[in-house]
Amino acid sequence: MVLWVEDATTTGPTVVAEHTPKNSSVIIVKNKADLLTASASPQVADEVAVSALTGQGLDRLCQRIVEQLIPVPPVRGEAVIFTQRQEQAVREAATALSSGDGRVATTWLRRL
């Protein structure tokens, strides 16, 4: 994920694409939103207006980051895989189960 921060009080084209990795998720952050009028605030879907001075828009920015990183949040109480080791153990257990080997699956799941 890339947070591309620009001064909201300046105008001009945003040249994000040529400066960010391909296939990266980009949120354009327009800082100094406290200096803009309501009609001058960013209206583009990929832009979030914030003010480092007042904190305006930071809740929305945090919300956008979470939406990008976790598009489908888990249901409360649902198991969540956090590490590659846990992901590997779950994959191995699933493979063992699909082969009918519950003993091996149980061994992998105990590693969690």
Beta strands, then each sheet from edge to edge (+ up, - down):
strand 1: 2-7
strand 2: 26-31
strand 3: 47-49
sheet 1: 1+ 2+ 3+
end
